[in-house]
Amino acid sequence: MVSVYLLLGSNLGNRQMFLQQAADYISAQVRSIQTKSGVYETQSWGKTDLPDYLNQVLLIQTQLSAEDLLNNILAIELLLGRERLEKWGARTIDIDILFYGDEIINKPNLVVPHPELHNRRFTLEPLAEIAPNFVHPLLQTTINELKNDLQDKSDVKKIYF
């Protein structure tokens, strides 16, 4: 079994419902959810004129390969109405693989650790809640240290515990 951190995000429709449905599908299809962060409301990234996001990090255990996990995640996004019309566009659900164990993966369709996670408060706040001492395998820095050194000053509010 591999420990995997996933970031869920939604900024369309019933955002909380989409996060919960995504977690339910992940639990049913991918394997067990070990823990969840609280839910955070965050400003849109990349395009600031879009609705705010709800974000949550999950720690799961899976026997799936990273690519099989990605394929399952993409199928879940489609089930929940995700449309990929534009980069940083609004979405019912977005599921990112942040870490797949301590593996470093650099393929055309999958880069892990997520290449921008260390620059984004909306990722690091919920991740630090459940994995403050996890060491980023490329940067060799804990999640808490990355969060404390973060330049991103965007507004991130924990709204559900």
N, C-alpha and C positions, 0 to 999 in steps of 0.2 A: 504494500500500500504506500502511496505517495501523498504527502501533505501538500495541498494546493490552496493558495489564496486567490479568491475571485473578487472583483469589484463589480457590484451591480449599480446601475444608474437608470433613472427614468425622469423625463421632464414633459411627458404628454399624458393626458387623461388622468385616470386615478393612479397616481404615481405609487402610492403605498401598496395598492392591490397588485400592480405589476411586479414590484419587488417581491411580494409574498408569493405570487404565482411562479416567478422565476425560481425562488428558493425551493418551492414545492416540486417543480419539475427537476431541478438539479438533484434533490434528495431522491426522487424516484428513479431517475435515469442514470445518474452518474455515480452515486453512492452517498455515504453518510455525511451530513453536515456536523462538524465537531463543535463549532461555535459561530456566533454572528456578532458583529459590532452593532452598536445602536444605529439608528437611521439619522443621517445628516442632511440638512438642506443647504445647498451650495449654489453659487452663481454659475451660470452657463460658462463653459470654457471654450475659447476660440471665437465664438459668436455671442457677444454679450447681450444681443437684443432678443434672445430666446428665453422661454420660461425657466425658472430655477429648477434644479435637479434635486431629487432625493437620491442619496448614495448610501451603500452599505457594503461592508466587506464580510465575506464568508470564508471560513477555513473548512475545507472538505478533505476527506480521505477517499482516494480512488485507486483502482487497479488499471484504469485506462491509460494508454499512452497519451502524451501531450497532444498529438494530432487527433487522436480519437476523441479526447476531451473537447478539443476545439470544435470538431464536427458536431458533437452533441450540443455544445453551447450555441452554435450557429442555428441548429434546428430549433432549439428552445426560443431563441430570439425571433425566428420566423413564426413559430406558433403564437407568440405574443404580439404579432403585428409589426415587428421591426421592419422598416424600409430604409434602404441605404441609398438615399437620393443625393445627399451631399455630405462632405466631410464636416463634422461638428454640427450636423443638422439635428433638429429635435427628434426624439425617439421614445417609443413606448418603453423599450428596455435596451440596455447595453450591458453586456457581460464581458469583462476583460479578465484574462489570466494574468495575474500580477506575478506570482511565483509558482513554479512547478518543482516542489522540493527545493534543492539548491542547484538545480540544473541550469545551464546556460544554453539556450536554444536560439539559433539564428538562421531561420529558413525564410523563404519568400512569403509564406503565408502565416508565419508564427515567430514572434520574437519574445523571448522570456529570459530574464525578467522584463516586465513591461518597460519599454525604453523611456517613458516620460514620468513614471510614477514618482521619482525622487524630486520632480519639479512641481508637483501638484498637491496643494493643500487638501483638495476634496478626496484625494486618495490616501494621503498620509494620516489625516486625522482619524478616520475609522480604522485604518490598518494599525496605527499605534495603539489604539484602544485594546485590540486583541493580540497584538504581536509586537510589543514595544522593544523586545530584545532580539527579535529575529534579525540576522545579519544578511544584508543584501549581498548575494554571491559575487557580483561584479565590483561593487563599490566598497565592500568590506567594512560597512558601517551599519550600525543598528538603525532600525526604523525610527526609534525615538531621536537619535542623533540627526537623522535626515530631516525629521519634522522640526527640530529645534533650529537647524541651519537654513531652513526654507526661506527663499526670497519671495515666494508667492504670498501676498497679503490678502487674497480674496476672502470674502465672508463665508464662514462655515459654521453652521449652528446645529448642535445635536438636538433633535426634536423628539425622537422616540428612543427609549432605553431597552 
